[in-house]
Amino acid sequence: MPMIMPIRDLRNTSTISELAHKKQEPIFITKNGYSDLVVMSAELYERFARINRIDQAIFEAEKEVEEGGEPIALDAAIESLDGKYYGTL
C-alpha cells in the first residue's frame, strides 16, 4: 500500500527521513487532496535511476533493431564492453 501524507506533515523532516529510509518506498505528498510531490531516500532514488537507465538502454536497442540495426552476439557485446571498461578499445 502506498504511503500518502498531507503536505503539512513535511514540517517534521526528521520523521519523514526516518520513514523513507526504513520503508524504502516512495512517500506521496498531497496538497489539497491531490498528488503534489514524491519523497524518497537517496538509496531508493539511485535504484530507480539505475533501473530507468537500463530500461532506456533496452528501449534504444530495440528501436535500433527495428530501424534496421544488426543485432550482435552476446559474447561479442560482452567483449566490447570489457574493452571499454578496461580502456583497451
N, C-alpha and C positions, 0 to 999 in steps of 0.2 A: 504494500500500500504506500503510495507516495506521501512524503511529508509535506504538509502545507501549513504555512504560518502567515498571519497578517503582517503587513509592513511595520506596524508599531512595535512588533517584537524584535526588530533589528536593533533597538536600543541596547539590548542585552547581548552584546557581541561575544562575550566570553562563553556564554551558554550555547549560542549558535555555533561557535567554532568547535566546542567540545562535541556537540551533537553531530556536526558534519564529519568530524574525524572518527567518531565512534561508529556511526551508522554506515559511512562510506557510500552514501547515496545522495542525490540532489535534494535540496530543500527548496520547495517552490514558495515564493513570497507573493502574496496577493495584495492588491491595492483596490479599495472599494469593491471587493468581491471578485476582482478579475486578476488573472495571472499577470505579474509585472516583472519579477526577477527570479533568477535561479542562483542559489548559493551552494557551493560545494567545496570540499577540501582540495588543496593543490594536488594531492596524490590522485584523487578521483579525476580531476580535470586532465592531468597528464595521461591517465589511462584512456579517457575519452578521446583526447587529441591523437594519441598513438593509433587507436582503432580507426579514427577518421582518416589518418594518413594512409593506413593500409587499405581501407575501403576505397579511397581516392585513387591509389595506385592500381588497384584491381579494375576500377571503372575505366581508367585511362588505357590500360592494357586491352580490355575488352573492346573499347572504342577503336583503338588502333587496328586490332584484328578485323573488326567489322569494315574498316576503311581500306582493307587490303594488305595490312601488315602481315608479315610472315612470322608465325609462332616459332620459338626456338625450344630445343630440348631442355629439360630441367638441368641436366649435367652442364650444358653449355652456359646456362644462366648463372648457375652457382659459381662456375669457374670465372665468369666475367665479373660477378660481384666480389669474389675473393680477390681478384686482381685489383679492383678499385679500392677495396678495403685496405689492402696492404700496399697500395700505391705502385703496383707493378704494371698497370696498364696506362 
